[in-house]
Amino acid sequence: FEERISLMTTPPITMFLAALSFAYFSKALSGSYMKSTITQLERRFDIPSYLIGVIDGSFEIGNLLVIAFVSYFGAKLHRPKIIAIGCVLMSFGTFLIAVPHFILGRYKFQSSVRASMNSTTTFGPCPASSAESTQAGCEQESSVSMWIYVFLGNVLRGIGETPVHPLGISYIDDYARSENAALYISCVQTISIIGPVFGYLLGSLCAKIYVDIGYVNMETITITPGDARWVGAWWLGYLIAGAITLMSAVPFWFLPKSLPIPVDKQLNANFTPEQTRFIKDSPSAMEHKFRPEEPANFHQMAKEFVPTLKSLLGSPVYITYLCVTIIQFNSLIGMVTYKPKYIEQHYGKSASKANFLMGMVNIPAVALGMFSGGVVMKKFKLGVMGAAKFAFGTSLLGYFLSLFFFAMGCDNAKVAGITMSYTGVEGLSYQPPSLFSECNSGCLCSGSDWDPVCGENGITYVSPCLAGCTSSTGAGKNTVFNQCRCVAVTGAGSQPSNLTASLGHCPIRDSCDTMFPYFLFLSVITSFIISLGGTPGFMLLIRCIKPEFKSLALGVHTLATRTLAGIPAPIYFGAVIDTTCLKWGNTPCGRRGACRIYNTTAYRVVYLGLTMGLRTVSFFLCILGFALLRRHVKQEEKIALTNGNVEMEFESLRKEESNNSIHSDQFVRALDCNPDRETRL
């Protein structure tokens, strides 16, 4: 009776599933928001892409510090409370990332426009000297790199996220029915994919808001969200994400250390046949049984750690699986990290629109694919080999479709002195002297400035000074530069009526706008197909190891992918992308800042080429993995067949003993009923 009462009052696995789903949602939201703010952080702290990769990889560094120990020791402790502590640490780290905004001064960007002037006043955009303003700005530049706070906050996020994945998944797999485990895990992973939808949408919203909103008069801001100098309110999203993550910690404090164990898993445990028969026949074994809780023995756990780790790493199937996933994660992480930036630079979209498209188009396709993969596994009851073939097939199909991205390119924007000469001849130049020409020789222009203007001839100039403009009218965003001599030179083929230029880049070509919808459509299709194999591939990891190694195997897998993929991939992807930069910005002290314009053709080749090249290597390893997996499955079938024969022999012996016992009882009763029996000494 007491056991039945305890079963009724214990929270079911669905309550833990809901809490874990919310935790996955919150950590995925903050993680995707971090990736959505990459260009904002580059511009705010004036740092190159590879350094952004270091910041992004710091999350994995936090995981690396504690993942192995949390996975092993945490599995033997109170898992829900360990997860709760992790969520609290994640929230504190997210808040820490926003701290530099409140320490730094107001954001200042290079501009030739005097927003305080009346619209009827004119002034010369050709300065006599730029040394005075540079020195003043240099004195205000902080000697401390504020991005260190972002780095440390992301490390703390990584430490806090550590227990959520291995302890949460192993908890579900321990206490859920075998036929429901794959569906539950696919639900959790689907929710974790929905998190980035809101993360990128939050990034899109914050990217539209100016970084110093509430502190400056927006009428004085002369740049738009599409400008390479625009910085959105990146800090606001981190405050929101931190609050949500803190809320996700609350439910785990009220969940028990263990839940009822389904009977089907008890029967598959290491019980003797006699114990199994007792469990089946016991009247108190209704639907579930509790796992007895033993006090934690840290000395014994530490003593068993190294042998357990050696046994796990001695599995060829597990090692091959690790190698394949590490290579594919390098490709995936690098691609996802810089995809919004790729959309910005290649198709001329603003950071806000790029994040919006990632959240509303790409991520839902991935979520649907992950969930569909779990449904396929449950409906068709895919075994280990079936799951492996399904995951490989979807990945290979997505690979071939992704090759079409190479054909969906756009030409470089027409920027005088960078992608074309002042005489109208197209050709790339990485050298600062190419910015100067006879048409702007009358001005003391700076080659380090970036204040683009669009000439009426459809060509972008790096600054009004380099466009040869000598006067302007209007103020703020309505400023128009006049008498721009370089506009006449570059547009010699069709002489413009007025030599004027307006603020900002010239619009991209119509052909690029036409190509973009096809890019989005193919991106959705490939994301869905590749993510179909996500859940089967993950279940393959769980089913190919011994149950007692489950938490450690998940932890080591997470450790390996974070260390060898999560940390280096954003760094070397960013370093390769930096090589395609055509014009770097400069800080007030002359230090190299963020990139202002890229060679879009080279960007496409290195970005897509590196992504596809890594996936190509992983497919060769998959061939070896299939051979090892097939041998592993055959060995498991032989062991299962042997154990089945032993159990059948034991059952036959038990029946024989039972029959003998019945015959003996009948003989004794017959003697008891015989009135003529005598007792002889």
Long-range contacts (C-beta under 8 A, 24 or more apart in sequence): 3-284, 3-290, 4-284, 4-286, 6-290, 7-260, 7-286, 7-287, 7-288, 7-290, 10-256, 10-259, 10-260, 10-290, 11-255, 11-256, 11-259, 12-259, 13-172, 13-175, 13-176, 13-184, 13-259, 15-251, 15-255, 16-80, 16-171, 16-172, 16-175, 16-255, 16-259, 17-172, 17-184, 17-187, 17-188, 18-251, 19-80, 19-248, 19-251, 19-252, 19-255, 20-83, 20-164, 20-168, 20-171, 20-172, 20-188, 21-187, 21-188, 21-191, 21-192, 22-191, 22-247, 22-248, 22-251, 23-83, 23-87, 23-164, 23-168, 23-248, 23-249, 23-252, 24-164, 24-168, 24-188, 24-189, 24-191, 24-192, 24-195, 25-191, 25-192, 25-194, 25-195, 25-198, 25-248, 26-87, 26-90, 26-195, 26-241, 26-244, 26-245, 26-247, 26-248, 27-87, 27-90, 27-161, 27-164, 27-192, 27-195, 27-245, 27-248, 28-192, 28-193, 28-194, 28-195, 28-196, 28-199, 29-195, 29-196, 29-198, 29-199, 29-202, 29-241, 29-244, 29-245, 30-90, 30-94, 30-157, 30-199, 30-238, 30-241, 30-242, 30-244, 30-245, 31-59, 31-157, 31-195, 31-196, 31-199, 32-195, 32-196, 32-199, 32-200, 32-203, 32-359, 32-363, 33-199, 33-200, 33-202, 33-203, 33-237, 33-238, 33-241, 34-59, 34-97, 34-154, 35-199, 35-336, 35-337, 35-340, 36-199, 36-200, 36-202, 36-203, 36-204, 36-207, 36-237, 36-340, 36-351, 36-355, 36-358, 37-203, 37-206, 37-207, 37-232, 37-234, 37-237, 38-337, 38-338, 38-340, 38-341, 39-340, 39-341, 39-344, 39-351, 40-207, 40-211, 40-231, 40-232, 40-234, 40-351, 41-147, 41-150, 41-234, 42-594, 42-595, 43-228, 43-229, 43-230, 43-231, 43-594, 44-104, 44-107, 44-211, 44-231, 44-234, 45-100, 45-145, 45-146, 45-147, 45-150, 46-585, 46-587, 46-591, 46-593, 46-594, 47-147, 47-593, 47-594, 48-574, 48-578, 48-581, 48-584, 48-592, 48-594, 48-595, 49-338, 49-341, 49-573, 49-574, 49-575, 49-577, 49-578, 49-595, 50-571, 50-572, 50-574, 50-575, 50-578, 51-147, 51-574, 52-570, 52-574, 53-337, 53-569, 53-570, 53-571, 53-572, 53-573, 53-574, 53-575, 54-151, 54-570, 54-571, 55-147, 55-150, 55-151, 55-154, 56-154, 56-337, 56-570, 57-566, 57-567, 57-568, 57-569, 57-570, 57-571, 58-151, 58-152, 58-154, 58-155, 58-158, 59-154, 59-155, 59-157, 59-158, 59-161, 59-566, 60-158, 60-562, 60-563, 60-566, 60-567, 61-155, 61-158, 61-567, 62-93, 62-154, 62-155, 62-156, 62-157, 62-158, 62-159, 62-160, 62-161, 62-162, 63-158, 63-159, 63-161, 63-162, 63-558, 63-559, 63-562, 63-566, 64-158, 64-559, 64-562, 64-563, 64-567, 65-155, 65-158, 65-159, 66-159, 66-162, 67-162, 67-166, 67-555, 67-558, 67-559, 67-562, 68-552, 68-555, 68-556, 68-559, 70-162, 70-163, 70-166, 70-167, 70-555, 71-162, 71-163, 71-166, 71-167, 71-551, 71-552, 71-554, 71-555, 71-556, 71-558, 71-559, 72-301, 72-305, 72-308, 72-551, 72-552, 72-555, 73-298, 73-301, 74-163, 74-166, 74-167, 74-551, 75-166, 75-167, 75-170, 75-551, 75-552, 76-296, 76-301, 77-257, 77-296, 78-257, 79-163, 79-167, 79-168, 79-170, 79-171, 79-257, 80-171, 80-252, 80-253, 80-255, 80-256, 80-257, 81-252, 81-253, 82-163, 82-167, 83-163, 83-164, 83-167, 83-168, 83-252, 84-249, 84-250, 84-252, 84-253, 85-160, 85-163, 85-249, 86-159, 86-160, 86-161, 86-162, 86-163, 86-164, 86-249, 87-160, 87-164, 87-245, 87-246, 87-248, 87-249, 87-252, 88-160, 88-246, 88-249, 89-156, 89-157, 89-159, 89-160, 90-156, 90-157, 90-160, 90-161, 90-245, 91-160, 91-242, 91-243, 91-245, 91-246, 91-249, 92-156, 92-160, 92-242, 93-152, 93-153, 93-154, 93-155, 93-156, 93-157, 93-158, 93-159, 93-160, 94-153, 94-157, 94-238, 94-241, 94-242, 94-245, 95-153, 95-238, 95-239, 95-242, 96-149, 96-152, 96-153, 96-156, 97-149, 97-150, 97-153, 97-154, 97-157, 97-235, 97-238, 98-153, 98-235, 98-236, 98-238, 98-239, 98-242, 99-149, 99-153, 100-146, 100-147, 100-149, 100-150, 100-235, 101-211, 101-234, 101-235, 102-235, 103-146, 103-149, 104-142, 104-146, 105-140, 106-212, 106-215, 106-216, 107-211, 107-212, 107-231, 108-137, 108-140, 109-223, 109-229, 109-231, 110-229, 110-449, 110-450, 110-451, 110-585, 111-222, 111-223, 111-451, 112-449, 112-451, 112-463, 112-464, 112-465, 113-222, 113-472, 113-475, 113-476, 113-479, 113-503, 114-475, 115-219, 115-220, 115-221, 115-222, 115-475, 115-476, 116-220, 116-475, 117-475, 118-475, 119-473, 119-474, 119-475, 119-478, 120-473, 121-475, 122-471, 122-472, 122-473, 123-471, 123-472, 124-470, 124-471, 125-443, 125-463, 125-464, 125-465, 125-469, 125-470, 125-471, 125-472, 125-481, 126-442, 126-443, 126-444, 126-445, 126-465, 126-469, 126-470, 127-443, 127-444, 127-465, 128-444, 129-444, 130-444, 130-446, 130-449, 134-588, 134-589, 134-590, 136-588, 137-588, 137-589, 138-588, 138-589, 138-590, 140-588, 141-587, 141-588, 141-589, 158-562, 162-558, 165-554, 165-558, 166-551, 166-554, 166-555, 166-558, 167-551, 169-542, 169-554, 170-550, 170-551, 170-554, 171-259, 173-542, 173-550, 174-259, 174-261, 174-265, 174-291, 174-550, 175-258, 175-259, 175-260, 175-261, 175-262, 176-262, 177-262, 177-264, 177-265, 178-262, 178-264, 178-265, 178-268, 179-378, 182-374, 182-377, 182-378, 182-535, 182-539, 183-374, 183-375, 183-377, 183-378, 185-374, 185-535, 185-538, 185-539, 186-370, 186-371, 186-373, 186-374, 186-375, 186-377, 186-535, 187-371, 187-374, 189-370, 189-374, 189-534, 189-535, 189-538, 190-367, 190-370, 190-371, 190-374, 193-363, 193-366, 193-367, 193-370, 193-531, 194-363, 194-367, 196-358, 196-359, 196-363, 197-359, 197-360, 197-363, 197-364, 197-367, 198-359, 199-241, 199-359, 200-340, 200-355, 200-356, 200-358, 200-359, 200-360, 200-363, 201-355, 201-356, 201-359, 201-360, 202-237, 202-240, 202-241, 203-237, 203-351, 203-355, 203-359, 204-352, 204-353, 204-355, 204-356, 204-359, 205-237, 205-352, 206-232, 206-233, 206-234, 206-236, 206-237, 207-232, 207-233, 207-234, 207-350, 207-351, 207-352, 207-355, 208-232, 208-352, 209-233, 209-236, 211-235, 219-476, 220-476, 222-476, 222-477, 222-479, 222-503, 223-503, 223-504, 224-350, 224-477, 224-504, 225-350, 225-351, 225-352, 226-348, 226-349, 226-350, 226-504, 226-505, 227-452, 227-504, 227-505, 228-450, 228-452, 228-505, 228-585, 228-596, 228-597, 229-450, 229-585, 229-596, 230-350, 230-351, 232-351, 232-352, 257-293, 258-290, 258-291, 258-293, 260-287, 260-288, 260-289, 260-290, 261-288, 261-289, 261-290, 261-291, 262-287, 262-288, 263-287, 263-288, 263-289, 273-647, 273-650, 273-651, 273-654, 274-650, 274-654, 277-654, 308-548, 308-549, 308-552, 309-552, 309-556, 311-549, 312-545, 312-549, 312-552, 312-553, 312-556, 313-556, 315-544, 315-545, 316-628, 316-632, 317-544, 317-625, 317-628, 317-629, 317-632, 318-541, 318-544, 318-545, 318-553, 320-621, 320-624, 320-625, 320-628, 321-540, 321-541, 321-544, 321-557, 321-625, 322-556, 322-557, 322-560, 323-621, 324-618, 324-621, 324-622, 324-625, 325-537, 325-557, 325-560, 325-561, 326-560, 326-561, 326-564, 326-565, 327-565, 327-614, 327-615, 327-617, 327-618, 327-621, 328-395, 328-614, 328-615, 328-618, 329-561, 329-565, 329-566, 329-569, 330-564, 330-565, 330-568, 330-569, 330-614, 331-569, 331-610, 331-611, 331-612, 331-614, 331-615, 331-618, 333-565, 333-566, 333-569, 333-570, 334-569, 334-570, 334-572, 334-573, 334-610, 334-611, 334-614, 335-607, 335-611, 337-569, 337-570, 337-573, 337-574, 338-570, 338-573, 338-574, 338-577, 338-607, 341-577, 342-603, 342-604, 342-607, 345-598, 345-600, 345-603, 346-409, 346-410, 346-600, 346-603, 346-604, 347-410, 347-508, 347-512, 347-515, 347-516, 347-519, 348-410, 348-413, 348-505, 348-507, 348-508, 348-512, 349-516, 357-520, 361-520, 361-523, 361-524, 362-523, 362-524, 362-527, 365-524, 365-525, 365-527, 365-528, 365-531, 366-527, 366-528, 366-531, 367-531, 368-528, 368-531, 369-527, 369-528, 369-529, 369-530, 369-531, 369-532, 369-534, 370-531, 370-532, 370-534, 370-535, 371-535, 372-532, 373-531, 373-532, 373-533, 373-534, 373-535, 373-536, 374-535, 376-532, 376-536, 377-535, 377-536, 377-539, 382-536, 383-633, 384-540, 384-543, 384-544, 384-629, 384-633, 385-629, 385-630, 385-633, 386-536, 387-536, 387-537, 387-539, 387-540, 387-543, 388-536, 388-537, 388-540, 388-625, 388-626, 388-629, 390-532, 390-533, 390-536, 391-533, 391-534, 391-536, 391-537, 391-540, 392-533, 392-622, 392-626, 393-533, 394-529, 394-530, 394-532, 394-533, 395-530, 395-533, 395-615, 395-619, 396-619, 397-529, 398-526, 398-529, 398-530, 399-612, 399-615, 399-616, 399-619, 401-522, 401-525, 401-526, 401-529, 402-522, 402-526, 402-608, 402-611, 402-612, 403-612, 404-522, 405-519, 405-522, 405-604, 405-608, 406-604, 406-605, 406-608, 408-515, 408-518, 408-519, 408-522, 409-515, 409-600, 409-601, 409-604, 410-508, 410-509, 410-511, 410-512, 410-515, 410-600, 411-509, 411-511, 411-512, 411-600, 411-601, 412-599, 412-600, 412-601, 413-460, 413-505, 413-506, 413-508, 413-597, 413-600, 414-458, 414-459, 414-460, 414-506, 415-452, 415-459, 415-460, 415-461, 415-462, 415-582, 415-583, 415-597, 416-459, 416-460, 416-461, 416-462, 416-466, 416-467, 416-486, 416-490, 417-461, 417-462, 417-466, 418-462, 418-582, 418-583, 418-597, 419-582, 419-599, 420-459, 420-490, 422-486, 422-489, 422-490, 423-489, 423-490, 423-492, 424-490, 424-491, 424-492, 424-493, 428-582, 428-599, 429-582, 430-582, 435-462, 435-466, 436-466, 437-486, 437-489, 438-489, 439-468, 439-485, 439-486, 439-488, 439-489, 440-465, 440-466, 440-467, 440-468, 440-485, 440-486, 442-468, 442-485, 443-468, 443-470, 448-585, 448-586, 448-590, 450-583, 450-585, 450-596, 452-503, 452-504, 452-505, 453-481, 453-484, 453-501, 453-502, 453-503, 453-504, 454-501, 454-502, 454-503, 454-504, 454-505, 454-506, 455-484, 455-486, 455-487, 455-490, 455-491, 455-496, 455-500, 455-501, 455-506, 456-487, 456-491, 456-496, 456-497, 456-498, 456-499, 456-500, 456-501, 457-487, 457-490, 457-491, 457-494, 457-496, 458-506, 459-487, 459-490, 459-491, 459-506, 460-505, 460-506, 461-486, 461-487, 461-501, 462-583, 464-501, 467-501, 469-501, 477-503, 479-503, 544-629, 544-632, 573-607, 573-610, 576-606, 576-607, 576-610, 577-603, 577-606, 577-607, 579-606, 580-606
